[in-house]
Amino acid sequence: MQEIPTDFIKMLHDLLGDEASDLIKALDLPPVTSVRINKRKPGAEFIASSPVSWCKSGLYLDDRPEFITDPLLHAGAYYVQDASSMICETVIEILVNKLRIQEEGNYQEFEGFQVLDLCAAPGGKTTAMINALPDGAFITANEYSTKRVGALIENLSKWGYQNVSVTNRDSSFFASQGENYDIVAVDAPCSGEGMMRKEEMARQQWSINLINQCSSLQKDILKNAVKTLKPGGYLIYSTCTFNRRENEENAEFIAQELGIEPINLHFPEEWGIQKGIKTDLPVYRFMPHKTKGEGLFLSVFRKPGTWEPSKRVHTKNTGLKNPCIIESGAPYVEVNKETALSYLRRESIKLPEDTPRGIVTITYKGLPLGQAKNIGSRANNLYPKNWRILKR
């Protein structure tokens, strides 16, 4: 991996002082491996693991297994995700509980509950939010980049939550539709400084000009995000970068220019999450020399007004795509690991003789992988071609 850019190192010293050296050393260490379990699909187990402090469903792994050849990954039993990003699950849990208290615990009101993940690809934070949402809540996962929508659809399809849709829109579209969402998450496109330990590209692409471009884009997205938020609803703003321009300065822009109130989440001190730099706002930093994970910035805001639960889901003209690939009612056919991997490679598979004819759902350890059409002598593999695994 190439050297950390000199100008970036200088910026860190200006930002952190003597502490910058510790962060720079951490960025040259191997990244940690962590997974988050799907609460609605129990079954995944990992040897030599330890819990992620700030996420009940998160686990650190001592070694990195060959995930691609584990059928349970493709069944959506877990998601491979940086531990810092898992905080999104806990934040959604906190915010849902705040709204439930307003409704005096009336869970039925959450059947119309709506969440918008405005910059969702590849789906890691969306699946984290789904883990924390009550059954019946509806989530719209939007991705502006057409090239990245495919990965988002695949990951959400495998995660398996029914009340989810994928859109490919500019944030201005949602702003034009009015105040429809109880929670809006903006995990904004950023300069990616927090990814320099994991991704070569983060080091290659970094520049002061990139920071300036990202900061401007982030403000545009945030302006639109606030317009989509219901009175009393919550905005989550996050980046995976370190500089103040994209972090604390944008949080101050939200509070001062967009007029919504910052929320203190009161994270336990033992989690090691750091406070903001040169700001009085309750914002949060995950720093690789302080927390076990990559770099992340997080802030939460509440829109003024009285929150009222939604009575219906607003889907008009949003261009929704339902990512579910499992046809309801199709008989389940359990297969072993070898057959499961053949299926995931989109090869021909042989099913038990007593398998019903027609569309069936292939399962591994009780979890659906996808579907096949059993014609007796063989089964036509219906697993999406662009999802097939190539590794043997």
N, C-alpha and C positions, 0 to 999 in steps of 0.2 A: 504494500500500500504506500502511496506517495506521502511525502512529508506534509505535515500540517502547514498551511500557508502562513508565511511570516507576518503578514498584515493581520491575520486572524489572531495570532498569538499576541501581538501588540494590543489588539482590541480587548482581549481577555484580561491582560494586565491592567489596562485602563478601567475595566469593569470590576475586577475582583482584587486587584492589588497582589499581595504576596500569595494569596490563595490560588491564583491562576496557575502556578506551577503544579499544584496537586491535581487540578482538573486536566491540564495538558498531559500529565503522566497517565491519568486514568483513560484518556482518549487513545492511548497507545496500547492499552491492555486488551486481551480478547474479550469480546462481548459475552454477556451471560445468556443462557438459554432458558426460556420460560414459556409456559403454556397456560391457557385459561380454559377451564372445564365448562362445557355446555350444561347448564343446570337442568335443562329439559331433556337431555340425552345422557343419562348416567351410564357408566360402563368403562370409561377410560381410566387406566391405572398406570402409574409411573413409579419405577424403583429409584431409590436414592434421590428423593425430592424433598423440598422444604417449602413452607408457605410464603406467599408474598404478603407482607404485612398489611398493605392497604387494599387488598382485594381478596375476598373470601374464596373465590374460585380460582385464584392464581397459584401456580407452583413454579419454583425454580428447579431445574434439572441439573444434576451434577455433570452429566454427559449429554451430548447432542445426538439423539438417535437418528436413524434414517427415516424421517417422517414420511417421505413420499411413498414408501412401501408399507405404510400402516393403513389398512382399510378404515380404521376408526377415525383417522384424520379426514378422509374423504366422506365419511358418514356424518361429519360435523360433531363428533363427540368432544372435540377440543379444538382450540385455535392457537397456533404458534404466534406469540405476540410478545413484544418488549414489555417488561414488567411495569415500567413507568406509565405506559399508555393504559394499563388496566385500571388506573384510578378513575377512568371514565365510568366504569360500572358502579363504583362506590358513590360517585357524585350523583348519578342518576337515582340511586337508592335514597340518598339524602334528600334530593329535591322532590321525589315522589312522596316521601314521608311528610315533607313540609306541606304539600298540597293535600294530602290525606287528612292531616290535622285540621286544615281549614274546613274540610268537609266532614269533620268529626268521624273519620274512619269509614265513611260510606263508600266501600270498594266498588259497588255497582256503578257509581258515577264514572269510573275509569274505563268503562266500555267505549266511551267516546274520546278518551285521552289521546292526544296526538303529539308526536315528537318528529322534528325535522332535523336530520343530519345533513347539513348543507354541502359539506365537502367530504363525501363518504368513502370513496375508493381508497384502499381495496376492501374495506369492510371490517377491519379489526375493531375500531371503536364502535361501529354500528352493532356488531355482535355483542360487544361488552354492554352496550346500553340495553339490548334485548334481554340480556341475562338479568337485569335489574328491574325491568318493566313488569307490571302485573299483567296476567293473562287478559286479553281483550284490548289492551292498549295498541294503538296503531302507529307505525313508524314509517316515515318516508325517507329513503336513502337517496340523496341526490349527488350526482357527479357531473361536473361541467365538461370534463375531458372525455370525449367519445372513446378515445383509445383505452381509457381505464374502466369504462362501464362494464366490460365483459368480465373482468376479475371480480368486480363488485357483485354482479349477478351470480357468478359461480359460488362465491363464498357465502352469500346469504341463502342461496338455494340449499347448500349443504348444511347450514346452521339449522334450517328447518322451521323457523317461526312463520306462522301463517299470515299474521297481520302486518305484512311488510310489503312495500313497493319500491321499485327503483325508478328514478327519473334522471333525465339527461338535459338539465336546464341551466341557464344562467340564473344567478341569485335574484336578479331583477324581476324574473317571472314570478317568483313566490311573493316578492314585495307587492306586486301588482294585484295579487289575489286577496290581500287584506290580512287581518290579525286572526290567524287560524290555529296557531300552534301553542301548546302549553310549555314545551321546552324546545329550544332551538340550539343545536350544537354547531359551532364553527371551528373545526380543526383545520385552520387555514393553511393554504399553500405558503411555504416559508423558505427561508434560505437554508434550512436543514443542518445547522451547525451541530445540533444534538445527535445527529446520525453519523458524525465523522468517525466514530469507532467502528461502525458496522458497514458503512457504504463508501467505497472509493469515490463514487460520483459526488458525494457531499463535499469532499476535499477539492475535487477538480473544478467544480462549478462555483465555488465560493468567491464572492467579491463584494466590495462595498456597494457597487452599483446594483447587485442582486438584492441586497438588503433594502435598498431604497425602492426598487421595483415591487418587492413583496409587501413592504409597508403600505404603499399606495393601494395595491390590490386588496389587501386585507381591510383597509378602511372602507373601500367600496362595498365589499361583501358584508361587513358589519352594519353599514347603513341599511342595506336591504334586509339583513337578518332581523334587526330590531322592528322593522315594519311588519314582518310576518308574525311577530310574537303577540300573544294575547295580553291584555292588561293583567298584571299579577303573575305573568309567566316568567320563565327563567332563560337566560342566555348563557351558554357555556362557550368561552373563547379559549383556544389552546393552540400552541405551536410546538414544533420540535427544534427550537433554536434557542440561543443564549442571549443575543444582543437586546438591549433595552428598547431599541427603535421598534422592533416587532412585538415586544412583550409589554413592559411596563408603560411605555408611551402610548401604545394602542389601548391598554386598559384605562389609562387616564382619558384618552379620547372618547371611549365608550361612556365613562362616567360623566365627563364634563360636556361633551358635544352632543352625545346621543341621549343624555338625560336619564339613564337608568342606574339603579342603586347597586353598588358592589356588595357581595354577600360573603361573610366570613364563614368558612366551612369548619373551622375548629378541628383540624386534623390533629391527632395525638402527636406530641413532641417526639415520642420514641420512633415514629415512622421515619424521621430524618428528613422530611420535606422542608425545604428552605423557604424563607420569606422573600418578598420582592426586593429589588435593589433600588435604593434612592426613591422610595415611594412609601406613602402611608396607606395605600390601598391593600386590602387583604388578598394578595395574589400569591401564587405558589410556584416554586421551582424544584424540579427534580434534577439534581446535579450528579453526574457519574462518580465523583469523588466523595459524595455524601450518601447517595442512595444507590441501591443495586439495580441498575438499569440505565437506559440512555437518557439524554437530555430532553426535558419537557417543561413547558410553561403552561399554567392553568389559571383561569379566573372565571368567576361566576357573577352574574348580575340579575337583578329582578326589575321588571318593567313596572312603573307605578300603576296603581289601579287595583280594583277588586277582581280577583280571579273567580271565574265561573266555569264549571265543567262543560265540555262540549256535549251537545245532544246528538250529534251525528258526525260522521267522518266526511270532510270536504275533499272530494276527489275530482271535481269538475275540471276538465281540460288540463290536467296536469301531465298527461302522457305517461300514465302509470304502466309499469311492466311488473307482472307478478313473477318473482323468481322461483316459485315452487315447481319442481320437476316431477313430483310424485303424484300420480293419478289416484285420487281417493277411491277406495273400494277394491283396488286390485289386490289379489291374494299375495301374501308374503311367502317367499321361498328362501329359507336359510341356507347359506353356503359356507364352506370352510375358507380359510385364508387363501389357499392356493387358487380356488375358483374365484374368490372375491378379487384377487389381483388380476386374474385373467379378464374378468369383467371390466375392471377399471382401466385395463389396457385396450379395451374395446375388441377383444378377441372373441371367437366363438366359444360358447360354454355349453356344457351338457348338464341339464337339470334332472332331478330325480324323476323316475318313471311315473309317479303318481301326481306330478305337477299339472295343475289345470291348464288347458289350452287357452291361448289368448294373452293379454297383457298381465304380467306378474311383476311384483316388486321384489328385487333382490336385496336380501338383508345379510348383514354380518354381525354376529353377536347381538341379534335382535334389532339392529339399527338399519334403516333403509339406505342403500347406496344409489339406487336408480331403478330403471325398469327394463324389461326385456319382453319380447313377444314369443311365447312358447308355441311352436307349431308341431310338436311331437318328437320328430327325429332330431331336431335341434332347436335352439333358441336364438332369435335375432336380437343382437345386442343393441339396445337403444340408448346406451350411455352417450352423452353429448361428445361428438368427435373432438371438439377443441378442448375438452377437459381430460382427455385420456392421458394416462401416465406412460412415459416412454422408458423409464428406468427398469431394468430387470435384476 
